[in-house]
Amino acid sequence: MYGQARTLNRTYCSIIRNIVGPVLKENHRIHFFIHAEDDEDAWQYKSFLGKISKIAPGSIESLDNDAGASGADDEDQDEDEDGENAGKIDTSKRRGTVQYTIKIEKAPKPSKACVEILSQKYEKRVDRIVSGPKGSYPSELLAQLMHREAASELMYAEKSHFDVVILLRPDVEYANKIPDQFYLRSNSFFMSITTSQMNTIQVPAFSPYGGFNDRFMISSFGNAAKHYLSIYSGLCGGKSTFDIISHRKNGLVSELPDRRKGLNAERMYAWWMKKGGDYSVSTALLANFVFYRVRRNTSIEEGPDGNLGRRFWLWNPSLSKWSDTLKTHYACAPLR
């Protein structure tokens, strides 16, 4: 997980129910790596981690029913009200079923030269719609990519082998459980993994927008995941902890293709995965996996994916009913 916590206090139940629960039921342990922005919502990460770090194997079956029966316990939150621990790495103190490593820092600042070049290539309509007080949308996008890469660097610094790498956002309501038939089958994982799977990332099928959905990813712990997660240093240059291509120093942002209507993040990622080598992007595992963005100060129905949920002029492959998603979303007691 990465970036601003945003609406995690309203979406955490769906993360527990649809991501954490299915993985634990396959007898895997989980280690959350989070690079968070030090803002007024950062407390939500600590509250969420305090809640899930207490999950025991014997309670897995109950996650479907009471994921949000009560908010996170107050005693699990660290005293970090004024950003006094910003920049420090905090880790779970017990070796439980769910562990975590979190680093909270000020908002990252992408390379000005990189922002300038990307702004020339990015679609202008998005800047008019979603740019905020921090600057242009390309600048915001690159900052989020920096968060992603920093979270992955925390993972690789652990110097452990993980069976599966999952990238997820904190501000979406997951409508479906993560499938367990591919990477997550613990009894057959090491027997079935192939070189092809090591070089493949799995992404959702919906909302590809000319490339592929860049808001969720699952992969084996291989070079494809490393390449996917290193897109910021690949575009803007600079040292990457897991440098796996030779042309990293100056960045490749100027090589992004020119398009009359401009690029979007989905097309950028599709280009990046082809740039790195023999990597594949597949939607086979997540063909019916869908989630909906949840915005601050607005309901999920009125948010940017309300029409997706209602299937109004948008393709939605989810096997879950929109009404069921709304019911479980509103049953979630906010974090505190």
Secondary structure as GFF3:
##gff-version 3
##sequence-region A 1 336
A	DSSP	beta_strand	2	3	.	.	.	ID=ss1
A	DSSP	alpha_helix	8	15	.	.	.	ID=ss2
A	DSSP	pi_helix	16	20	.	.	.	ID=ss3
A	DSSP	alpha_helix	21	25	.	.	.	ID=ss4
A	DSSP	beta_strand	30	37	.	.	.	ID=ss5
A	DSSP	alpha_helix	43	52	.	.	.	ID=ss6
A	DSSP	three_ten_helix	57	62	.	.	.	ID=ss7
A	DSSP	alpha_helix	63	66	.	.	.	ID=ss8
A	DSSP	three_ten_helix	74	76	.	.	.	ID=ss9
A	DSSP	beta_strand	89	91	.	.	.	ID=ss10
A	DSSP	beta_strand	98	105	.	.	.	ID=ss11
A	DSSP	alpha_helix	112	121	.	.	.	ID=ss12
A	DSSP	alpha_helix	124	130	.	.	.	ID=ss13
A	DSSP	alpha_helix	137	157	.	.	.	ID=ss14
A	DSSP	beta_strand	164	167	.	.	.	ID=ss15
A	DSSP	beta_strand	172	174	.	.	.	ID=ss16
A	DSSP	alpha_helix	189	192	.	.	.	ID=ss17
A	DSSP	alpha_helix	195	198	.	.	.	ID=ss18
A	DSSP	beta_strand	200	202	.	.	.	ID=ss19
A	DSSP	beta_strand	217	220	.	.	.	ID=ss20
A	DSSP	alpha_helix	223	229	.	.	.	ID=ss21
A	DSSP	alpha_helix	231	236	.	.	.	ID=ss22
A	DSSP	three_ten_helix	253	255	.	.	.	ID=ss23
A	DSSP	alpha_helix	265	275	.	.	.	ID=ss24
A	DSSP	beta_strand	280	282	.	.	.	ID=ss25
A	DSSP	beta_strand	291	293	.	.	.	ID=ss26
A	DSSP	alpha_helix	306	310	.	.	.	ID=ss27
A	DSSP	alpha_helix	322	330	.	.	.	ID=ss28
###
